[in-house]
Amino acid sequence: MRLILLGPPGAGKGTQAQRLIHDYGIVQLSTGDMLRAAVADGTPVGLKAKDIMASGGLVPDDVVIGIISDRLDQPDAARGFILDGFPRTVPQAEALDQLLDSKKLNLDAAIELRVDERALLQRVETRVAEMKARGEQVRSDDTPEVLSKRLTSYRTLTEPLIRYYSERGKLLTVDGMMAVEDVTRDIRHVLRRSGVPASKFGVRRW
Ligand code: AMP
């Protein structure tokens, strides 16, 4: 199964991806995680991405397309994957279509987590407070100022993908404001209803 998760920062894409990979036996491919690893390792990609990420901007399309293209060729992606944070622009979506075409692979669905943007700030503040309380390191782009820039990027550059996938008959929308387990249940439900093959592993009870 090959899926995309769409939604603004803080919508819960990473959390839902983690739950779905267990259900469906596929891998989560998060460009944000890959870029953060590149920054931590000080690779050439990391050096390019560091300041852009810290300020809430988008890393250039060719950089993330290159990362994803390499990652899709890894053996663990052969059984399927869930893309979290990619594509984020129409050129990235077009490049993904070309990549999948060239590998004779099909995209099953793009799942949009629809959320109330005003609630996102609150969510980020709660997440940061919880991480601090656990003594964990807080992401440098998890501040209200940077979040508002990330939301602007989302609105202008990523939101057009809702239409892009809707026009191609791939879009499935789920209310992302519900409790985590209810969102997961709805995702499974819309996938089943749209005829996406069910999990080989049965449905896990959360
Ligand atoms: P995320 O963890 O998905 O919120 O991503 C964190 C940051 O990494 C974003 O704010 C961007 O700066 C960068 N990033 C992640 N994925 C992409 C992408 N597909 N295109 C451009 N920049 C990205």
Boltz pocket constraint, residues with backbone or C-beta under 6 A from the ligand:
constraints:
  - pocket:
      binder: B
      contacts: [[A, 9], [A, 31], [A, 32], [A, 33], [A, 35], [A, 49], [A, 52], [A, 53], [A, 54], [A, 56], [A, 57], [A, 58], [A, 59], [A, 60], [A, 61], [A, 64], [A, 84], [A, 85], [A, 86], [A, 87], [A, 88], [A, 92], [A, 141], [A, 150]]
      max_distance: 6.0
